[in-house]
Amino acid sequence: MGYRFDWNPIWHHRDQVLSGLAITIALSIVGLLGALAIGMAVGTAGAARARPLRVFAVLYVEGVRNVPLLLHIYLWFLGFSAIQLPAFLCAALGLSIYSGAYAAELFRTGLTGVPAQQSEAAAALGLRRWTILRKVIYPQAFRAIAPSLASLSSQLVKDSSLASVVAVGELAYEAGAIDADTFRTFEVYATITVLYLLLVTISSHLILRLVPTVGERSHG
């Protein structure tokens, strides 16, 4: 009951906080871009007519998302220690591959949700398969799955905190270091919580704005 709040240690360690914030943002962006690239490729395979492609997509999605993200990160950091990848890259690969499995299902759902008649009509006009995908199918799929992608990006920002287990100096890692140095546990983690809330909120709004725009550009 006699606890006295002291926020001065947070200010004194502001460089560490800002460094952790910058690394969290960078890790989230790299992880999200990787997840979108993987998700788009695997999701397209999952929506393809060719059975081998659909089987590959199912195996990837089920094989990846049923393994904890922490193990994905450890796999690259410890399992492939012989190639000595930087810790940041290991975490980014783990996030990309793991989140890519969820993104693949979103893309597959979005692609299969576009009426088949539109593809048939575009083919009747003489458009090639890739042009139909880029001009007709993808724009509509992007707009349909934008809210789900926003949710995925939010989850990825939060999942980036697991990078602390391989000593990537993101927010969670720096919070632990500052707490060990100052013993102001509440103040430290309250500050980090607010920063995560801001990052998640901003990332969600950006995805909701950018994803439909990307679809419109593809359509143009």
Secondary structure, DSSP 8 states (H G I E B T S, - for coil): -------HHHHHTHHHHHHHHHHHHHHHHHHHHHHHHHHHHHHHHHTSS-HHHHHHHHHHHHHHHTS-HHHHHHIIIIITGGG---HHHHHHHHHHHHHHHHHHHHHHHHHHTS-HHHHHHHHHTT--HHHHIIIIIHHHHHHHHHHHHHHHHHHHHHHGGGGGGGT--SHHHHHHHHHHHH--HHHHHHHHHHHHHHHHHHHHHHHHHHHHHHHHHHH-
